């Protein structure tokens, strides 16, 4: 399966869910790892014949706003509400470095 180049978190999430649902065999899942390759800096806004231009621009502006807020106030300044529930992983993972404990927790204890 080839995925078109995008920086849209919404599109990437939909691709991941599509792949997961196609291969999931209804057995317990412990871990799901996702990696992205061939990353390139964004050069322009990619319009599509299949999506309304207003929606593309609105999504682009939302993604830029989220990125700006997170760069200024930290990743955990904006999270999905589900990440705050029991079992939510975003706050925990924000303290990891390459999937491992980064030592941030130990520094707070000192």
C-alpha positions, 0 to 999 in steps of 0.5 A, spaced: 500 500 500 502 506 498 500 512 502 501 519 499 505 524 502 502 528 507 503 532 514 496 531 516 495 528 522 488 526 521 490 523 514 495 519 517 491 517 523 486 514 518 491 510 514 493 507 520 486 505 522 485 502 515 491 498 516 490 496 523 483 494 521 485 490 515 490 486 519 487 485 526 485 478 527 481 480 533 486 477 538 489 481 544 494 486 542 499 488 547 503 493 543 502 497 536 508 500 533 508 505 527 514 508 524 514 513 518 520 514 513 522 518 507 520 525 511 521 531 508 520 538 510 513 541 507 514 545 501 507 547 499 500 546 501 497 540 497 490 541 494 486 535 492 480 534 487 477 530 492 476 534 498 473 541 498 479 547 498 476 550 505 476 544 509 484 543 506 485 550 509 481 549 515 485 543 517 492 546 515 490 552 519 488 547 525 495 543 525 499 549 524 495 552 531 496 546 534 504 545 532 505 552 535 501 551 541 505 545 543 512 548 541 511 554 546 507 550 551 510 543 551 507 537 547 502 535 553 499 542 553 494 540 548 491 532 548 485 528 546 480 528 552 481 520 551 489 521 553 486 523 560 482 517 562 485 511 565 490 507 560 491 514 556 498 514 554 500 521 551 502 524 558 506 518 560 509 517 553 511 525 553 516 523 558 519 518 554 526 519 550 526 514 544 521 509 548 525 509 554 525 513 561 528 519 560 530 521 567 525 527 567 521 523 573 528 522 577 530 530 576 523 532 579 524 527 585 531 530 587 
